[in-house]
Amino acid sequence: MVRYERYVYDHDIITAILDLCEIVHVGFMDKNNAYVVPMNYGYGVTKDKLLIFVHTGKEGYKLKLIKNNPNVCLSFAAWRNYPDHPYKGHVHDFRSVMAFGKIHMIELDKEPEYCKTALQALFKKTHRSGCKNPKGIKAINMYVIECNWEDVSGKTEIPVRRPEDVPFVDVYNVPEDNEPYDDTDLYLTREDNIKNKNFLGFLD
């Protein structure tokens, strides 16, 4: 079942969801199978692309897969469950983003400033002030996953119309409310966009 009212395409809302999520699951191509790895991340945005920064060691199976096929799929998600305390007709809530892109290494020797930008984005997302051992930077590889915005979509359980709506409601500390959300406007708008292939999405 496709729930058009739950789709998110606004760039600012999507990045707000990325701020909320803690890890990204990266799906690499492994011959005829998917090889999915949870990773820390940072991100950046341009007019045309969403940039996801990740890091790896100098050796490992992922590096072989990247060399063979740079195409990856990304999945971000955050979840809250409150089955004992329904709120506005819901007993759970989620935010998610899915994206398709290509991954390539940022070479420290050739792109030191870009590598610095990627590290700063990673530190910011993981709430760290920096690397305590600068020599450790040379022990990792930094990568960027470039995703065209048309290959990025988000989804939410409740209606989200602006970045300020992204943080989860603390249902245990707000007045009881059983009035359902009104999502009619979102359903109509997103159904139209998907039918006209303006955004990533699928129809039954």
C-alpha positions in Angstrom: 0.0 0.0 0.0 1.4 3.4 -1.0 0.7 6.2 1.4 1.3 9.4 -0.6 0.6 11.7 2.3 3.7 10.3 4.1 6.2 11.1 1.3 8.7 13.9 1.8 10.6 15.7 -0.9 11.4 19.1 0.6 15.2 19.4 1.0 15.1 21.2 4.3 12.8 18.6 5.8 14.9 15.8 4.5 18.1 17.2 6.1 16.2 17.8 9.3 15.4 14.0 9.3 19.1 13.3 8.7 19.8 15.4 11.8 17.5 13.2 13.7 18.8 9.8 12.5 21.9 8.3 14.0 23.2 5.9 11.4 22.9 5.1 7.7 22.6 1.6 6.3 24.6 1.5 3.1 23.7 -1.2 0.5 26.6 -2.2 -1.7 26.3 -4.4 -4.8 27.8 -7.8 -4.2 27.3 -9.7 -7.4 23.7 -10.7 -7.3 23.2 -9.8 -3.7 23.0 -6.7 -1.5 25.7 -6.2 1.2 24.3 -3.8 3.8 26.5 -2.1 6.4 25.4 0.4 9.2 27.7 3.4 9.2 28.2 6.8 10.9 27.8 9.7 8.6 27.9 13.4 8.0 26.2 15.2 5.2 26.3 18.3 3.0 24.0 19.7 0.4 24.3 21.5 -2.9 21.5 22.7 -5.3 21.7 19.5 -7.2 22.9 16.9 -4.8 22.8 15.4 -1.3 26.3 14.5 -0.2 26.8 11.8 2.4 30.2 11.4 4.0 31.3 8.1 5.5 34.6 6.5 6.4 36.2 3.1 6.3 39.5 1.4 7.2 42.2 1.0 4.6 41.2 -2.6 4.0 38.0 -4.6 4.0 35.3 -6.2 1.9 33.5 -2.9 1.3 36.5 -1.5 -0.5 36.4 -4.4 -3.0 32.7 -3.9 -3.6 33.2 -0.1 -4.1 35.9 -0.8 -6.7 33.7 -3.2 -8.6 30.5 -1.1 -8.5 30.2 2.4 -7.0 26.3 2.3 -7.0 24.8 2.2 -3.5 21.5 2.6 -1.8 21.1 4.5 1.4 18.5 4.0 4.2 18.2 6.3 7.2 15.5 5.8 9.9 14.4 6.9 13.4 11.6 5.3 15.3 9.5 6.0 18.4 7.0 3.4 19.9 4.3 4.2 22.4 1.7 1.4 22.2 0.5 2.1 25.8 -0.2 5.8 25.1 -1.9 6.5 21.7 -1.6 10.0 20.4 -3.8 11.4 17.6 -4.7 7.9 16.5 -1.1 6.6 16.4 0.8 4.2 18.6 4.2 4.8 16.9 6.0 7.4 14.8 8.9 7.2 12.3 11.1 9.3 10.0 13.0 7.9 7.2 15.0 8.8 4.1 16.0 6.6 1.2 18.5 7.6 -1.5 20.4 6.2 -4.4 23.9 7.4 -5.3 27.5 6.7 -6.3 30.3 6.4 -3.8 33.9 7.5 -4.3 37.0 8.0 -2.1 38.1 11.5 -1.2 41.9 11.3 -1.5 43.6 13.2 1.3 46.7 14.0 -0.7 44.8 15.3 -3.7 41.7 16.9 -2.0 42.9 18.0 1.5 40.2 20.7 1.8 37.4 18.5 0.7 38.6 15.8 3.0 38.6 18.3 5.9 35.0 19.4 4.9 33.9 15.7 5.0 35.6 15.1 8.4 34.0 18.2 9.9 30.6 17.1 8.7 31.2 13.7 10.2 32.3 15.2 13.5 29.3 17.6 13.6 26.9 14.7 13.0 28.5 12.5 15.7 28.7 15.4 18.2 32.5 15.3 18.4 34.8 18.3 18.5 37.5 16.6 16.4 40.0 13.8 16.2 42.2 13.5 19.4 44.8 11.6 17.4 45.5 13.5 14.1 47.7 10.6 12.9 44.5 8.4 13.0 43.1 10.3 10.1 45.7 8.7 7.8 44.5 5.3 9.0 41.1 5.7 7.4 39.6 6.4 4.0 37.0 9.1 3.6 34.2 8.7 1.1 31.5 10.8 -0.4 28.2 9.4 -1.7 26.7 11.7 -4.3 22.9 11.5 -4.6 21.0 13.5 -7.1 18.0 15.1 -5.3 15.6 13.4 -7.7 16.9 10.1 -6.3 16.2 11.1 -2.6 12.9 10.7 -0.8 11.7 10.8 2.7 8.8 9.3 4.6 7.1 10.0 7.9 4.3 8.5 10.0 2.6 11.8 10.8 2.2 14.8 8.6 5.4 16.9 8.3 5.1 20.1 6.4 8.2 22.0 7.7 11.5 21.2 9.3 10.2 22.2 12.7 7.7 19.3 12.5 10.4 16.7 12.2 11.4 16.2 16.0 9.2 13.5 17.6 6.4 14.6 19.9 7.0 13.5 23.5 3.5 12.0 23.8 4.0 11.3 27.6 4.4 15.0 28.4 1.7 16.6 26.3 -2.0 16.7 26.8 -4.0 13.7 25.6 -5.2 14.2 22.1 -7.3 11.7 20.1 -8.1 14.1 17.2 -6.6 12.5 14.0 -4.1 14.5 11.9 -5.5 16.2 8.8 -3.2 15.1 6.0 -5.6 15.6 3.0 -3.5 18.4 1.5 -0.3 16.3 1.6 -2.0 13.2 0.1 -3.3 15.1 -2.9 -0.1 17.1 -3.5 2.2 14.1 -3.3 0.0 11.8 -5.3 0.0 14.3 -8.1 3.8 14.7 -7.9 4.4 11.0 -8.1 1.9 10.4 -11.0 3.7 13.2 -12.9 7.1 11.6 -12.1 8.3 14.8 -10.4 9.7 12.8 -7.5 10.9 9.3 -6.6 8.0 7.1 -5.8 5.8 4.3 -7.0 2.1 3.7 -7.8 0.1 0.6 -7.2 
